[in-house]
């Protein structure tokens, strides 16, 4: 019991003094800490939300966590959930690999539902300072900028068509230049 108390105090002091990215709430079941890896990240893949559970009962407590990322307008841009069983202490790292988010300011809202029906909501702001949107590959910089600035599928299609047309034109001129040299050398 004393070791648990010392460990919990150590974790609380560490989070208070060495990180500005935390929120704490306590209740009868125990304490929950939400800590983000950084307040400013290069892209969403770099963000890790660490949910720490302390002083939970020795009997298993089912915890459902719902992660909701909202943009600066308050619109939900990502939602995901995880369920786990907590006994005593547990640390759960959450990564947001499948989220495609452009640069901007966001709020990560964590809703926690317990098996006895209690619910708590905590949140943390973060910012993506440099980003690319991905679909199994990085988009060209112009396309990423277009989408980040609210571009639609028409703008994206126009950029693709223009790029393909320029590529075909470049290939045509290269072939014409090479064939022109071959004809000149043959004569």
SERO-4910 file (N, C-alpha, C, O; in steps of 0.05 Angstrom, whole numbers):
BEGIN
 pado doro    nc1    nc2    nc3   cac1   cac2   cac3    cc1    cc2    cc3    oc1    oc2    oc3
  Unk    A     16    -24      0      0      0      0     17     25      0     12     44    -15
  Unk    A     38     25     16     56     48     17     71     52     -9     74     74    -19
  Unk    A     79     29    -21     93     31    -47     75     42    -68     84     58    -85
  Unk    A     49     35    -68     30     46    -87     28     76    -84     27     91   -103
  Unk    A     26     85    -59     23    113    -53     48    129    -63     46    150    -75
  Unk    A     72    118    -57     97    131    -65     98    132    -96    106    152   -107
  Unk    A     91    110   -109     92    109   -138     73    129   -150     80    143   -169
  Unk    A     49    131   -139     29    150   -149     38    179   -145     35    196   -162
  Unk    A     50    185   -122     61    212   -116     84    218   -135     85    240   -146
  Unk    A    101    199   -140    123    203   -159    113    209   -187    123    228   -199
  Unk    A     93    194   -196     82    199   -223     69    226   -225     72    240   -245
  Unk    A     54    234   -204     41    260   -204     61    283   -204     58    302   -219
  Unk    A     82    281   -187    103    302   -187    117    303   -213    123    325   -223
  Unk    A    124    280   -225    137    280   -251    121    293   -272    131    309   -288
  Unk    A     95    287   -273     77    299   -293     73    329   -288     72    344   -307
  Unk    A     72    337   -263     68    366   -257     92    383   -264     89    404   -275
  Unk    A    116    373   -258    140    389   -262    154    386   -288    168    404   -297
  Unk    A    150    363   -301    166    358   -325    149    358   -351    159    352   -372
  Unk    A    124    364   -349    107    363   -372     84    383   -369     72    385   -347
  Unk    A     79    398   -390     56    416   -389     32    404   -403     11    417   -406
  Unk    A     34    379   -411     13    366   -427     -1    344   -411      2    320   -417
  Unk    A    -16    352   -391    -30    331   -376    -57    343   -365    -60    367   -363
  Unk    A    -74    325   -359    -99    332   -345   -104    309   -326   -100    285   -333
  Unk    A   -114    315   -302   -118    294   -282   -147    296   -272   -157    318   -269
  Unk    A   -159    274   -267   -183    274   -251   -184    249   -234   -173    228   -242
  Unk    A   -196    251   -212   -197    228   -193   -226    223   -186   -243    241   -187
  Unk    A   -231    198   -178   -258    191   -169   -254    166   -151   -232    159   -145
  Unk    A   -276    153   -144   -275    130   -126   -259    107   -137   -246     92   -122
  Unk    A   -258    105   -164   -245     82   -176   -214     86   -177   -200     67   -178
  Unk    A   -205    110   -177   -176    116   -180   -172    142   -195   -190    157   -199
  Unk    A   -147    146   -203   -139    170   -217   -132    163   -246   -121    142   -251
  Unk    A   -138    182   -264   -131    178   -292   -115    203   -301   -124    226   -296
  Unk    A    -93    199   -315    -77    220   -325    -77    218   -356    -74    196   -366
  Unk    A    -80    240   -369    -77    241   -399    -53    258   -404    -53    282   -397
  Unk    A    -33    247   -418     -9    262   -424     -3    259   -454     -2    236   -464
  Unk    A      0    281   -468      8    280   -496     38    281   -498     52    293   -482
  Unk    A     49    267   -518     78    266   -522     89    294   -526    111    300   -516
  Unk    A     75    311   -540     84    338   -545     59    355   -551     39    345   -560
  Unk    A     61    381   -545     39    400   -551     39    408   -581     18    414   -592
  Unk    A     63    407   -593     66    413   -622     80    389   -634    101    381   -626
  Unk    A     67    378   -655     79    355   -669     81    360   -698     68    378   -709
  Unk    A    100    346   -711    105    349   -740     81    339   -756     72    352   -775
  Unk    A     71    315   -748     48    304   -761     33    286   -741     44    281   -719
  Unk    A     10    277   -747     -7    263   -728      6    236   -720      1    226   -698
  Unk    A     23    224   -737     36    200   -730     55    203   -707     62    184   -693
  Unk    A     65    228   -703     83    233   -681     69    236   -654     83    235   -633
  Unk    A     43    239   -654     29    244   -629     23    217   -615     13    198   -626
  Unk    A     29    217   -589     23    194   -572      8    204   -548     19    221   -533
  Unk    A    -16    194   -543    -31    202   -519    -27    179   -500    -34    156   -505
  Unk    A    -16    185   -477    -11    165   -456    -33    168   -435    -34    188   -421
  Unk    A    -49    147   -432    -70    147   -411    -60    129   -389    -55    105   -392
  Unk    A    -56    141   -365    -46    126   -342    -68    123   -321    -81    143   -313
  Unk    A    -72     99   -312    -91     93   -291    -76     86   -265    -59     69   -266
  Unk    A    -83     99   -243    -70     94   -217    -91     90   -195   -113    101   -197
  Unk    A    -84     74   -176   -100     69   -152   -127     58   -158   -147     64   -145
  Unk    A   -129     40   -178   -154     27   -185   -157      3   -166   -137     -7   -155
  Unk    A   -181     -7   -163   -185    -30   -145   -169    -55   -154   -160    -56   -177
  Unk    A   -167    -74   -136   -152    -98   -143   -169   -117   -159   -159   -137   -170
  Unk    A   -195   -112   -161   -212   -128   -178   -213   -114   -206   -212    -89   -207
  Unk    A   -215   -129   -227   -214   -117   -254   -237    -97   -259   -260   -103   -252
  Unk    A   -230    -74   -270   -249    -54   -277   -248    -50   -307   -227    -43   -318
  Unk    A   -270    -54   -321   -271    -50   -350   -273    -20   -356   -291     -7   -345
  Unk    A   -256    -11   -373   -255     17   -380   -257     20   -410   -241      8   -425
  Unk    A   -276     35   -420   -278     41   -448   -269     70   -452   -279     88   -440
  Unk    A   -250     73   -470   -239    100   -476   -247    108   -504   -242     93   -523
  Unk    A   -259    131   -507   -267    141   -533   -250    166   -538   -252    186   -524
  Unk    A   -233    165   -559   -216    187   -567   -229    203   -590   -237    191   -610
  Unk    A   -232    229   -586   -245    246   -606   -227    270   -611   -222    286   -593
  Unk    A   -217    273   -636   -201    296   -643   -219    316   -657   -232    309   -677
  Unk    A   -219    341   -647   -235    362   -659   -216    384   -670   -196    391   -658
  Unk    A   -224    395   -693   -208    416   -705   -215    443   -691   -230    443   -671
  Unk    A   -203    465   -700   -206    491   -687   -235    501   -689   -243    519   -675
  Unk    A   -251    489   -707   -279    497   -710   -297    480   -693   -322    484   -692
  Unk    A   -286    461   -678   -301    444   -661   -313    419   -675   -330    405   -664
  Unk    A   -305    415   -700   -316    392   -716   -298    367   -710   -274    369   -709
  Unk    A   -312    345   -706   -297    320   -701   -284    311   -727   -297    308   -748
  Unk    A   -258    307   -726   -243    299   -750   -231    270   -747   -221    259   -766
  Unk    A   -233    259   -722   -223    232   -717   -238    222   -693   -242    236   -673
  Unk    A   -246    196   -694   -258    183   -671   -248    154   -670   -247    141   -690
  Unk    A   -241    146   -646   -232    118   -643   -237    110   -614   -239    127   -596
  Unk    A   -239     84   -609   -244     75   -582   -228     49   -576   -221     34   -594
  Unk    A   -222     46   -551   -208     23   -541   -220     15   -514   -229     32   -499
  Unk    A   -221    -11   -509   -231    -21   -484   -210    -38   -471   -196    -54   -484
  Unk    A   -206    -35   -445   -187    -51   -431   -196    -56   -402   -214    -43   -392
  Unk    A   -183    -74   -389   -188    -81   -362   -165    -70   -345   -142    -76   -350
  Unk    A   -172    -55   -323   -151    -43   -306   -153    -55   -279   -174    -57   -266
  Unk    A   -129    -64   -269   -126    -73   -242   -103    -59   -230    -80    -61   -240
  Unk    A   -107    -43   -209    -85    -28   -197    -76     -5   -214    -90     16   -216
  Unk    A    -53     -8   -227    -42     12   -245    -39      1   -273    -35    -23   -277
  Unk    A    -43     19   -293    -39     11   -321    -33     36   -337    -44     57   -332
  Unk    A    -16     33   -357    -10     55   -375    -18     45   -403     -9     24   -412
  Unk    A    -33     62   -417    -43     55   -444    -33     76   -464    -42     99   -462
  Unk    A    -15     69   -482     -6     89   -502    -25     87   -527    -30     66   -537
  Unk    A    -34    110   -536    -52    111   -559    -38    127   -581    -29    149   -577
  Unk    A    -36    114   -605    -25    128   -629    -48    133   -648    -68    119   -647
  Unk    A    -45    152   -665    -66    160   -684    -56    157   -712    -56    176   -728
  Unk    A    -48    133   -719    -35    127   -745    -54    131   -768    -46    141   -789
  Unk    A    -79    123   -766    -97    123   -788   -111    150   -792   -128    153   -811
  Unk    A   -105    170   -776   -117    196   -779   -102    213   -799    -78    215   -798
  Unk    A   -116    224   -819   -104    241   -839   -111    270   -832   -133    280   -839
  Unk    A    -93    284   -819    -99    311   -810    -78    331   -820    -54    326   -818
  Unk    A    -87    353   -832    -69    374   -841    -59    390   -818    -68    387   -795
  Unk    A    -40    408   -823    -30    426   -802    -53    442   -791    -71    450   -805
  Unk    A    -52    448   -765    -72    464   -752    -74    458   -722    -58    442   -711
  Unk    A    -92    471   -709    -96    468   -680   -120    449   -675   -140    451   -688
  Unk    A   -116    431   -655   -136    410   -650   -139    407   -620   -123    417   -604
  Unk    A   -160    393   -612   -165    385   -584   -171    356   -584   -188    346   -598
  Unk    A   -156    341   -567   -161    313   -563   -179    311   -538   -171    319   -516
  Unk    A   -202    299   -542   -221    296   -521   -223    266   -515   -228    249   -533
  Unk    A   -219    259   -490   -220    231   -481   -244    227   -463   -245    239   -441
  Unk    A   -262    210   -471   -285    203   -455   -280    175   -443   -273    157   -458
  Unk    A   -283    173   -417   -278    147   -404   -304    137   -392   -317    151   -376
  Unk    A   -311    113   -399   -335    100   -389   -327     76   -372   -311     59   -382
  Unk    A   -337     74   -348   -331     51   -331   -353     31   -331   -375     37   -340
  Unk    A   -347      7   -322   -367    -15   -323   -390     -9   -304   -411    -22   -306
  Unk    A   -386      9   -285   -409     16   -267   -425     40   -278   -443     49   -264
  Unk    A   -419     49   -302   -435     70   -315   -424     98   -312   -434    116   -325
  Unk    A   -404    102   -294   -393    129   -291   -379    138   -316   -368    121   -331
  Unk    A   -379    164   -321   -366    174   -345   -351    199   -337   -360    216   -322
  Unk    A   -327    202   -349   -311    226   -345   -300    235   -372   -294    218   -389
  Unk    A   -297    261   -376   -286    272   -401   -263    290   -394   -266    308   -377
  Unk    A   -241    286   -407   -218    304   -404   -207    310   -431   -212    296   -450
  Unk    A   -193    333   -434   -184    341   -460   -157    354   -459   -148    363   -438
  Unk    A   -144    356   -482   -118    368   -484   -115    380   -512   -121    367   -532
  Unk    A   -105    405   -514   -100    418   -539    -73    410   -550    -54    405   -535
  Unk    A    -71    408   -576    -45    404   -589    -46    417   -617    -67    425   -626
  Unk    A    -23    418   -629    -21    431   -656     -3    414   -674     18    405   -666
  Unk    A    -12    411   -698      4    399   -719     16    422   -735      2    438   -747
  Unk    A     43    424   -734     56    448   -745     65    443   -774     69    463   -789
  Unk    A     68    418   -782     77    412   -809     65    385   -815     69    366   -799
  Unk    A     52    382   -837     38    357   -842     37    350   -871     39    368   -889
  Unk    A     32    325   -876     24    316   -903      1    297   -898      1    281   -879
  Unk    A    -18    297   -917    -40    279   -915    -32    254   -930    -20    256   -952
  Unk    A    -39    231   -920    -30    207   -932    -52    188   -939    -73    186   -925
  Unk    A    -49    173   -960    -65    150   -967    -45    129   -976    -44    123  -1000
  Unk    A    -30    118   -958     -9     99   -962     15    111   -978     33     97   -985
  Unk    A     14    137   -982     37    151   -994     34    181   -989     13    191   -984
  Unk    A     56    195   -991     56    224   -987     45    237  -1012     52    229  -1035
  Unk    A     28    257  -1009     18    271  -1032     38    292  -1041     55    301  -1024
  Unk    A     38    301  -1066     55    323  -1074     49    347  -1057     27    351  -1048
  Unk    A     69    364  -1053     66    387  -1036     43    405  -1044     28    415  -1027
  Unk    A     40    410  -1070     19    427  -1079     -9    416  -1073    -27    430  -1066
  Unk    A    -12    389  -1076    -37    377  -1070    -43    378  -1040    -66    383  -1032
  Unk    A    -23    373  -1023    -26    374   -994    -34    402   -986    -52    406   -969
  Unk    A    -21    422   -998    -28    450   -992    -57    456  -1001    -71    469   -986
  Unk    A    -64    447  -1024    -91    451  -1034   -112    439  -1016   -132    452  -1009
  Unk    A   -107    414  -1007   -126    401   -989   -127    414   -961   -148    417   -949
  Unk    A   -104    423   -952   -102    436   -926   -117    463   -926   -128    471   -906
  Unk    A   -117    476   -949   -130    502   -952   -159    499   -960   -172    518   -967
  Unk    A   -169    474   -959   -198    470   -965   -203    463   -993   -226    465  -1003
  Unk    A   -183    453  -1008   -186    445  -1035   -206    422  -1037   -209    406  -1019
  Unk    A   -218    420  -1060   -238    398  -1064   -227    379  -1085   -205    382  -1095
  Unk    A   -243    359  -1092   -235    339  -1111   -231    351  -1139   -214    341  -1154
  Unk    A   -245    373  -1146   -241    386  -1172   -212    397  -1174   -199    393  -1195
  Unk    A   -204    410  -1153   -176    422  -1153   -156    399  -1155   -136    402  -1169
  Unk    A   -160    378  -1140   -142    355  -1140   -141    343  -1168   -119    338  -1178
  Unk    A   -164    338  -1181   -165    327  -1207   -152    345  -1228   -137    336  -1246
  Unk    A   -156    371  -1225   -143    390  -1243   -113    389  -1241    -99    390  -1261
  Unk    A   -103    387  -1216    -74    385  -1213    -63    359  -1225    -41    359  -1236
  Unk    A    -77    338  -1222    -68    312  -1233    -68    314  -1263    -48    305  -1276
  Unk    A    -89    324  -1275    -90    326  -1305    -68    344  -1315    -56    338  -1335
  Unk    A    -64    367  -1302    -43    385  -1310    -15    372  -1308      1    374  -1326
  Unk    A    -11    358  -1286     15    344  -1283     20    322  -1304     42    320  -1315
  Unk    A     -1    307  -1310      2    286  -1330      6    299  -1358     23    289  -1373
  Unk    A     -8    320  -1364     -4    334  -1389     24    345  -1392     37    342  -1413
  Unk    A     35    357  -1371     63    367  -1371     83    344  -1374    103    347  -1388
  Unk    A     77    322  -1362     95    299  -1364     95    288  -1393    116    282  -1404
  Unk    A     72    286  -1405     70    276  -1433     84    296  -1452     98    288  -1470
  Unk    A     80    322  -1447     93    342  -1463    124    340  -1460    138    343  -1480
  Unk    A    134    336  -1436    162    334  -1432    173    309  -1446    195    310  -1458
  Unk    A    159    287  -1444    168    262  -1458    168    266  -1488    187    257  -1502
  Unk    A    148    280  -1499    147    286  -1528    171    302  -1537    184    295  -1557
  Unk    A    178    323  -1522    201    340  -1529    227    324  -1526    246    329  -1542
  Unk    A    230    307  -1507    254    292  -1503    257    272  -1527    279    270  -1538
  Unk    A    236    259  -1534    237    240  -1557    243    255  -1583    260    246  -1599
  Unk    A    230    278  -1587    236    294  -1611    265    303  -1612    277    302  -1633
  Unk    A    276    311  -1589    303    320  -1587    322    296  -1593    342    300  -1608
  Unk    A    317    273  -1581    334    250  -1586    332    240  -1615    353    234  -1627
  Unk    A    308    239  -1626    305    230  -1654    317    250  -1673    328    243  -1694
  Unk    A    316    276  -1666    328    297  -1683    358    293  -1684    371    297  -1705
  Unk    A    371    286  -1661    399    282  -1660    407    256  -1675    428    255  -1689
  Unk    A    390    236  -1673    396    211  -1687    395    215  -1717    412    205  -1732
  Unk    A    375    230  -1727    372    235  -1756    396    252  -1766    406    247  -1787
  Unk    A    404    272  -1749    427    289  -1756    453    272  -1758    468    276  -1776
  Unk    A    457    254  -1739    481    237  -1740    480    217  -1762    501    209  -1772
  Unk    A    457    208  -1770    454    188  -1792    460    201  -1819    469    186  -1837
  Unk    A    455    226  -1822    460    239  -1848    488    245  -1851    496    256  -1872
***
